[in-house]
Amino acid sequence: MVNGGRPLIGVSTYLEAGTRWGVWELEAALLPAGYPRLVQRAGGLAAMLPPDAPEHAAATVARLEGLVVAGGPDVEPVHYGAERDPRTGPPARERDAWELALIDAALAAEVPLLGVCRGMQLLNVALGGTLTQHVDGHVETVGVFGHHPVKPVPGTLYAEAVPEESDVPTYHHQAVDRLGSGLLASAHAADGTVEAIELPAAAGWVLGVQWHPEMGRDLRVMQALVRAAAAR
């Protein structure tokens, strides 16, 4: 283990034009501070991964001990063979290509992987699954995170980390429809929405959660990723 015993956890970021700070207005690589702070609080060393050419994903992942694919805009429906619903947001093609390549590289190298919201949806799409492009009731107020209970499926990776039903910070309008190859649903909302997905333990540590742990106080999901990363 390098980095003084703190595993290096890469977190995907996105590029945003016209970002202003001080006297500057420039394109910036952005990541809500909750992500690196959560990695740090869970015992990891956080590294931001701005979009890059997909062919560099394997070399990038090879330098990491864990990977987080962060939340963000809707996945372009072309990636799962669907027509765009009018309620689906504009495409983020550069980010889609980069993060799908990161997921493929992490799965191939068995690098522990956590997908958050969009990251969970991308994990499902990467493995051949589909998405429901709009669900109601999972955004309470525009621009404000809500909360609702999530119930784990016993015997799963998620249930090992969080065995009880718990309230989670949530903000999304899309969800998993058909599960991708090999994936299991490991938590659900009260309305039946799939709230967590994972691969069996034999495939390495791979988990996606529909909610935003970086916006809450519960460290257990990220701590589980950091433990898996430290054990490599």
Residue frames as qw, qx, qy, qz and C-alpha x, y, z in Angstrom:
[[0.000, 0.887, 0.461, 0.000, 0.00, 0.00, 0.00],
 [0.410, 0.248, 0.001, 0.878, 1.33, 3.39, -1.03],
 [0.169, -0.630, -0.185, -0.735, 0.23, 6.90, -0.01],
 [0.091, -0.326, 0.607, -0.720, 0.90, 6.37, 3.69],
 [0.090, 0.193, 0.937, -0.275, -1.75, 3.68, 4.00],
 [0.426, 0.522, 0.315, -0.668, -4.51, 5.77, 2.40],
 [0.539, 0.271, 0.711, 0.361, -5.71, 4.14, -0.83],
 [0.021, 0.260, -0.275, -0.926, -5.86, 6.42, -3.86],
 [0.352, 0.553, 0.743, -0.138, -9.50, 6.87, -4.93],
 [0.095, 0.023, 0.413, 0.906, -10.14, 8.57, -8.26],
 [0.269, 0.614, 0.597, -0.441, -13.37, 10.55, -8.65],
 [0.367, 0.426, 0.544, 0.622, -14.66, 11.51, -12.09],
 [0.006, -0.559, -0.208, 0.802, -15.30, 15.20, -12.72],
 [0.468, 0.672, 0.531, 0.218, -16.85, 17.26, -15.49],
 [0.323, 0.011, 0.155, 0.934, -15.94, 20.33, -17.51],
 [0.056, 0.818, 0.540, -0.190, -18.09, 23.43, -17.16],
 [0.389, 0.432, 0.204, 0.788, -17.79, 26.49, -19.39],
 [0.119, -0.683, -0.111, -0.712, -18.02, 30.05, -18.10],
 [0.676, -0.533, -0.447, 0.243, -17.14, 29.25, -14.49],
 [0.073, 0.823, -0.112, 0.552, -16.43, 32.38, -12.47],
 [0.711, -0.565, -0.251, 0.336, -14.09, 32.87, -9.52],
 [0.403, -0.490, 0.061, 0.771, -12.33, 36.05, -8.52],
 [0.230, 0.641, -0.188, -0.708, -11.71, 38.10, -11.68],
 [0.015, -0.238, 0.869, 0.434, -11.75, 34.99, -13.91],
 [0.783, 0.270, 0.281, -0.484, -14.41, 33.40, -16.06],
 [0.198, 0.484, -0.807, -0.275, -12.95, 30.24, -17.61],
 [0.860, -0.027, -0.440, -0.257, -13.77, 26.64, -18.38],
 [0.264, -0.545, 0.686, -0.403, -13.15, 24.56, -15.26],
 [0.542, -0.040, -0.839, -0.033, -12.97, 20.93, -14.19],
 [0.443, -0.425, 0.239, -0.752, -15.61, 20.74, -11.47],
 [0.539, -0.193, -0.818, 0.059, -16.55, 18.34, -8.72],
 [0.509, -0.738, -0.087, -0.435, -18.81, 19.13, -5.75],
 [0.051, 0.602, -0.670, 0.431, -16.57, 19.24, -2.68],
 [0.798, -0.286, 0.308, -0.432, -18.71, 16.64, -0.93],
 [0.948, 0.244, -0.206, -0.009, -17.09, 13.88, -3.00],
 [0.533, 0.448, -0.547, 0.464, -13.43, 14.39, -2.05],
 [0.317, -0.492, 0.475, -0.657, -14.44, 15.22, 1.51],
 [0.915, -0.151, 0.103, -0.359, -16.36, 11.95, 1.78],
 [0.852, 0.315, -0.364, 0.206, -13.39, 10.00, 0.40],
 [0.227, 0.527, -0.538, 0.617, -11.10, 11.70, 2.92],
 [0.559, -0.405, 0.364, -0.625, -13.45, 11.18, 5.86],
 [0.976, -0.010, -0.008, -0.219, -13.70, 7.50, 4.91],
 [0.707, -0.502, 0.432, 0.249, -9.91, 7.12, 5.01],
 [0.761, 0.379, 0.358, 0.386, -9.00, 7.49, 1.35],
 [0.241, -0.461, 0.232, 0.822, -6.87, 9.88, -0.68],
 [0.526, 0.701, 0.439, -0.199, -9.01, 11.64, -3.30],
 [0.282, -0.245, 0.499, 0.782, -7.86, 12.38, -6.86],
 [0.507, 0.618, 0.220, -0.560, -10.00, 14.28, -9.38],
 [0.471, 0.038, 0.746, 0.469, -10.26, 12.75, -12.86],
 [0.367, 0.573, -0.008, -0.733, -11.35, 15.31, -15.49],
 [0.848, 0.451, 0.243, -0.137, -12.60, 14.00, -18.85],
 [0.206, -0.567, 0.670, 0.433, -9.84, 12.59, -21.05],
 [0.556, 0.319, -0.599, -0.480, -9.61, 10.53, -24.22],
 [0.914, -0.196, 0.094, -0.342, -11.29, 7.16, -23.59],
 [0.856, 0.307, -0.375, 0.180, -8.16, 5.31, -24.74],
 [0.190, 0.513, -0.576, 0.607, -6.37, 6.66, -21.63],
 [0.709, -0.483, 0.028, -0.514, -8.88, 5.15, -19.20],
 [0.951, -0.113, -0.267, 0.108, -7.06, 1.85, -18.63],
 [0.551, 0.298, -0.363, 0.689, -3.76, 3.59, -17.84],
 [0.255, -0.544, 0.182, -0.778, -5.57, 5.99, -15.51],
 [0.848, -0.388, -0.064, -0.355, -7.37, 3.23, -13.61],
 [0.858, 0.111, -0.392, 0.313, -4.11, 1.25, -13.34],
 [0.278, 0.377, -0.415, 0.780, -2.77, 4.00, -11.07],
 [0.504, -0.437, 0.118, -0.736, -5.78, 3.91, -8.75],
 [0.040, 0.041, -0.954, 0.294, -6.81, 1.65, -5.90],
 [0.194, 0.546, 0.766, -0.279, -10.47, 2.61, -6.17],
 [0.040, 0.176, 0.435, 0.882, -12.79, 4.55, -8.48],
 [0.202, 0.565, 0.599, -0.530, -15.89, 6.68, -7.90],
 [0.118, 0.342, 0.560, 0.745, -18.04, 7.68, -10.88],
 [0.033, 0.248, 0.424, -0.871, -19.82, 10.79, -9.67],
 [0.301, 0.670, 0.649, -0.199, -23.35, 12.05, -10.21],
 [0.068, -0.345, 0.293, 0.889, -24.31, 14.55, -12.87],
 [0.498, 0.310, -0.190, -0.787, -26.30, 14.93, -16.10],
 [0.879, 0.179, 0.314, -0.311, -28.50, 12.33, -17.74],
 [0.469, -0.203, 0.758, 0.405, -26.85, 9.55, -19.74],
 [0.395, 0.358, -0.387, -0.753, -27.48, 10.00, -23.46],
 [0.823, 0.091, 0.398, -0.395, -30.17, 7.42, -24.39],
 [0.686, 0.557, -0.426, -0.194, -28.26, 6.30, -27.50],
 [0.043, 0.497, -0.840, 0.214, -25.99, 4.34, -25.16],
 [0.359, 0.040, 0.884, -0.298, -28.87, 2.02, -24.25],
 [0.077, 0.187, 0.842, 0.500, -30.69, 2.00, -27.58],
 [0.055, 0.691, 0.665, -0.279, -33.51, 4.37, -26.71],
 [0.175, 0.676, 0.290, 0.654, -35.03, 7.46, -28.24],
 [0.185, 0.057, -0.403, 0.895, -34.61, 10.62, -26.17],
 [0.165, -0.721, -0.665, 0.106, -37.57, 11.47, -23.94],
 [0.113, 0.800, 0.118, 0.577, -38.40, 15.22, -23.97],
 [0.544, -0.823, 0.040, -0.156, -37.73, 15.29, -20.22],
 [0.872, -0.144, 0.040, 0.467, -34.19, 13.93, -20.61],
 [0.187, -0.875, 0.120, 0.430, -31.49, 16.56, -20.23],
 [0.518, 0.783, -0.319, -0.129, -29.00, 17.60, -22.91],
 [0.960, 0.069, -0.165, 0.216, -26.21, 15.14, -23.71],
 [0.296, -0.844, 0.439, 0.085, -22.78, 15.24, -22.05],
 [0.917, 0.362, -0.163, -0.033, -21.03, 13.20, -24.73],
 [0.363, 0.624, -0.594, 0.355, -17.44, 13.77, -23.66],
 [0.392, -0.418, 0.635, -0.518, -18.24, 12.78, -20.11],
 [0.928, 0.067, 0.147, -0.335, -20.32, 9.75, -21.19],
 [0.803, 0.469, -0.357, 0.090, -17.45, 8.43, -23.31],
 [0.168, 0.580, -0.645, 0.468, -14.81, 8.99, -20.62],
 [0.524, -0.329, 0.567, -0.544, -16.79, 7.55, -17.73],
 [0.955, 0.150, 0.018, -0.256, -17.97, 4.51, -19.68],
 [0.673, 0.504, -0.488, 0.234, -14.32, 3.85, -20.53],
 [0.120, -0.519, 0.646, -0.547, -13.35, 4.26, -16.86],
 [0.801, -0.150, 0.346, -0.465, -16.03, 1.77, -15.82],
 [0.924, 0.321, -0.200, -0.059, -14.92, -0.76, -18.44],
 [0.430, 0.567, -0.588, 0.385, -11.30, -0.38, -17.31],
 [0.369, -0.439, 0.588, -0.570, -12.17, -0.75, -13.62],
 [0.919, -0.008, 0.181, -0.351, -14.24, -3.88, -14.28],
 [0.829, 0.435, -0.340, 0.089, -11.46, -5.40, -16.41],
 [0.340, 0.497, -0.607, 0.519, -8.80, -4.68, -13.77],
 [0.623, -0.501, -0.597, 0.064, -11.08, -5.52, -10.81],
 [0.175, 0.176, -0.318, 0.915, -10.47, -2.10, -9.27],
 [0.040, -0.530, -0.745, 0.403, -13.13, -1.42, -6.61],
 [0.000, 0.275, 0.411, 0.869, -15.83, 0.77, -8.15],
 [0.058, 0.549, 0.652, -0.519, -18.61, 2.91, -6.70],
 [0.065, 0.390, 0.487, 0.779, -21.14, 4.60, -8.98],
 [0.012, 0.414, 0.522, -0.746, -23.16, 7.48, -7.51],
 [0.436, 0.625, 0.289, -0.579, -26.54, 8.36, -9.08],
 [0.600, 0.690, -0.268, -0.302, -25.53, 8.97, -12.73],
 [0.044, 0.549, -0.835, -0.012, -22.53, 6.72, -11.98],
 [0.513, 0.049, 0.818, -0.255, -24.87, 3.88, -11.00],
 [0.687, 0.588, 0.222, -0.364, -26.93, 4.44, -14.14],
 [0.386, 0.723, -0.533, -0.210, -23.78, 4.41, -16.29],
 [0.249, -0.326, 0.908, -0.090, -22.64, 1.17, -14.63],
 [0.649, 0.307, 0.629, -0.299, -25.96, -0.40, -15.58],
 [0.609, 0.735, -0.058, -0.294, -25.70, 0.89, -19.15],
 [0.078, 0.675, -0.720, -0.137, -22.07, -0.25, -19.46],
 [0.272, -0.129, 0.951, -0.068, -23.22, -3.80, -18.75],
 [0.100, -0.169, -0.818, -0.540, -26.05, -3.69, -21.28],
 [0.011, -0.548, -0.748, 0.373, -28.88, -2.47, -19.08],
 [0.055, 0.584, 0.416, 0.695, -31.44, 0.25, -19.78],
 [0.086, -0.152, -0.449, 0.877, -32.84, 3.26, -17.94],
 [0.029, 0.780, 0.624, 0.016, -36.27, 4.69, -17.26],
 [0.364, 0.379, 0.077, 0.847, -35.91, 8.25, -18.50],
 [0.212, -0.426, 0.150, -0.867, -38.30, 9.85, -16.03],
 [0.442, -0.425, -0.775, 0.154, -39.72, 8.91, -12.64],
 [0.248, -0.726, -0.055, -0.638, -41.74, 11.17, -10.37],
 [0.740, -0.640, -0.128, -0.159, -41.32, 11.62, -6.65],
 [0.842, -0.187, -0.098, 0.496, -37.52, 11.51, -6.32],
 [0.286, 0.222, -0.055, 0.931, -36.98, 15.27, -6.62],
 [0.153, -0.673, -0.633, 0.351, -38.89, 17.22, -3.98],
 [0.069, 0.944, 0.077, -0.314, -37.71, 20.75, -4.90],
 [0.716, 0.611, -0.036, 0.335, -35.57, 21.78, -7.85],
 [0.308, 0.676, -0.392, 0.542, -32.00, 22.37, -6.67],
 [0.449, -0.531, 0.500, -0.517, -32.63, 20.90, -3.21],
 [0.344, 0.134, -0.929, 0.018, -31.72, 17.37, -2.09],
 [0.739, -0.365, -0.045, -0.565, -34.56, 15.42, -0.53],
 [0.129, -0.326, 0.903, -0.247, -34.52, 12.28, 1.61],
 [0.846, -0.069, -0.139, -0.510, -36.33, 8.98, 1.50],
 [0.679, -0.400, 0.606, -0.106, -35.84, 5.51, 3.01],
 [0.579, 0.462, -0.632, -0.229, -33.91, 2.79, 1.20],
 [0.857, -0.294, 0.347, -0.242, -34.27, -0.88, 2.13],
 [0.046, 0.555, -0.803, -0.213, -31.30, -3.22, 1.54],
 [0.899, 0.095, -0.325, -0.277, -31.65, -6.70, 0.06],
 [0.706, -0.564, 0.424, -0.054, -30.28, -9.19, 2.63],
 [0.874, -0.041, 0.401, 0.272, -27.10, -11.02, 1.69],
 [0.570, 0.751, 0.097, 0.318, -25.85, -8.34, -0.69],
 [0.563, 0.170, -0.175, 0.790, -22.68, -6.25, -0.69],
 [0.134, -0.563, -0.024, -0.815, -24.73, -3.18, 0.14],
 [0.735, -0.571, -0.211, -0.300, -26.51, -4.90, 3.02],
 [0.807, -0.129, -0.306, 0.488, -23.13, -5.92, 4.41],
 [0.300, 0.251, -0.146, 0.909, -22.17, -2.23, 4.60],
 [0.328, -0.126, 0.195, -0.916, -25.61, -0.89, 5.64],
 [0.081, -0.143, -0.986, -0.008, -27.78, -3.72, 7.02],
 [0.111, 0.550, 0.674, -0.480, -30.77, -1.64, 8.09],
 [0.234, 0.773, 0.468, 0.358, -33.29, 0.52, 6.24],
 [0.375, -0.456, -0.127, 0.797, -32.00, 4.08, 6.24],
 [0.287, 0.911, 0.223, -0.196, -32.86, 7.55, 4.97],
 [0.633, -0.039, 0.333, 0.697, -30.61, 8.74, 2.14],
 [0.104, 0.648, -0.054, -0.753, -30.06, 12.09, 0.35],
 [0.526, 0.324, 0.728, 0.297, -31.65, 11.86, -3.09],
 [0.273, 0.700, -0.036, -0.659, -32.03, 13.96, -6.24],
 [0.154, -0.150, 0.826, 0.521, -32.77, 12.18, -9.50],
 [0.641, 0.343, 0.136, -0.673, -35.46, 11.75, -12.15],
 [0.708, 0.356, -0.550, -0.263, -34.08, 8.69, -13.95],
 [0.673, -0.385, 0.576, -0.259, -33.65, 5.13, -12.71],
 [0.100, -0.241, 0.936, 0.236, -32.59, 1.62, -13.65],
 [0.778, 0.162, -0.101, -0.599, -35.06, -0.21, -15.87],
 [0.980, 0.095, -0.173, -0.002, -33.59, -3.52, -17.15],
 [0.587, -0.692, 0.381, 0.178, -30.56, -4.65, -15.17],
 [0.399, 0.703, -0.567, -0.158, -27.28, -5.06, -17.01],
 [0.850, 0.144, -0.506, -0.002, -25.56, -8.41, -17.40],
 [0.619, 0.018, -0.627, 0.472, -24.63, -9.98, -14.06],
 [0.065, -0.330, 0.312, -0.889, -25.97, -7.11, -11.95],
 [0.330, -0.469, -0.806, 0.147, -28.16, -7.62, -8.89],
 [0.244, -0.718, -0.097, -0.645, -30.53, -5.13, -7.30],
 [0.528, -0.075, -0.673, 0.512, -29.37, -4.67, -3.71],
 [0.012, -0.357, -0.505, 0.786, -31.67, -1.92, -2.38],
 [0.017, 0.552, 0.660, 0.509, -35.07, -0.48, -3.21],
 [0.178, -0.126, 0.193, -0.956, -37.16, 2.59, -2.42],
 [0.407, 0.219, 0.703, -0.541, -40.68, 2.21, -1.05],
 [0.636, 0.522, 0.019, -0.568, -42.11, 2.64, -4.57],
 [0.930, 0.154, 0.321, 0.089, -39.98, -0.23, -5.87],
 [0.419, 0.863, -0.279, 0.048, -37.34, 1.91, -7.60],
 [0.897, -0.003, -0.178, 0.405, -33.97, 0.14, -7.71],
 [0.211, -0.969, 0.117, -0.062, -31.74, 2.16, -5.38],
 [0.284, -0.677, 0.662, 0.151, -28.55, 0.08, -5.47],
 [0.925, 0.342, -0.135, -0.100, -27.00, -2.41, -7.88],
 [0.350, -0.682, 0.639, 0.072, -23.92, -4.59, -7.61],
 [0.689, 0.357, -0.614, -0.146, -21.96, -7.41, -9.12],
 [0.924, -0.348, -0.159, 0.003, -21.45, -10.65, -7.18],
 [0.473, -0.803, 0.333, 0.145, -18.39, -10.64, -4.91],
 [0.822, -0.007, 0.433, 0.371, -16.53, -12.98, -7.27],
 [0.505, 0.707, 0.239, 0.434, -16.34, -10.10, -9.77],
 [0.364, 0.160, -0.236, 0.887, -14.62, -7.80, -7.26],
 [0.058, -0.553, -0.536, 0.635, -16.12, -4.89, -5.29],
 [0.008, 0.204, 0.472, 0.857, -18.62, -3.18, -7.61],
 [0.028, -0.602, -0.706, 0.373, -21.55, -1.16, -6.25],
 [0.026, 0.345, 0.277, 0.896, -23.81, 1.58, -7.56],
 [0.060, -0.522, -0.675, 0.517, -26.14, 3.69, -5.41],
 [0.162, 0.693, 0.524, 0.467, -28.91, 5.91, -6.76],
 [0.293, -0.932, -0.209, 0.049, -28.63, 8.45, -3.96],
 [0.362, 0.755, -0.260, 0.481, -25.88, 10.92, -3.01],
 [0.770, -0.442, -0.330, 0.321, -23.82, 9.75, 0.00],
 [0.462, 0.174, -0.112, 0.863, -21.58, 12.81, -0.41],
 [0.222, -0.527, -0.111, -0.813, -24.52, 14.94, 0.73],
 [0.763, -0.545, -0.231, -0.259, -25.08, 13.01, 3.96],
 [0.300, -0.735, 0.541, -0.277, -23.24, 11.99, 7.12],
 [0.939, -0.122, 0.311, -0.082, -23.26, 8.22, 6.68],
 [0.042, 0.725, -0.638, -0.255, -19.74, 7.11, 5.75],
 [0.735, -0.160, 0.654, -0.078, -20.41, 3.40, 5.49],
 [0.814, 0.547, 0.194, 0.009, -20.75, 3.02, 1.71],
 [0.373, 0.843, -0.356, 0.154, -17.55, 4.98, 1.06],
 [0.421, -0.613, 0.651, -0.155, -15.78, 3.23, 3.92],
 [0.879, 0.091, 0.466, -0.040, -16.62, -0.10, 2.31],
 [0.687, 0.713, -0.055, 0.133, -15.07, 1.08, -0.98],
 [0.022, 0.839, -0.504, 0.207, -11.96, 2.33, 0.82],
 [0.689, -0.376, 0.607, -0.123, -11.57, -0.98, 2.66],
 [0.885, 0.347, 0.304, 0.058, -11.86, -2.89, -0.60],
 [0.466, 0.838, -0.215, 0.185, -9.31, -0.55, -2.19],
 [0.263, -0.758, 0.564, -0.195, -6.91, -0.95, 0.73],
 [0.821, -0.171, 0.538, -0.088, -7.13, -4.74, 0.47],
 [0.793, 0.603, -0.074, -0.044, -5.88, -4.85, -3.14]]
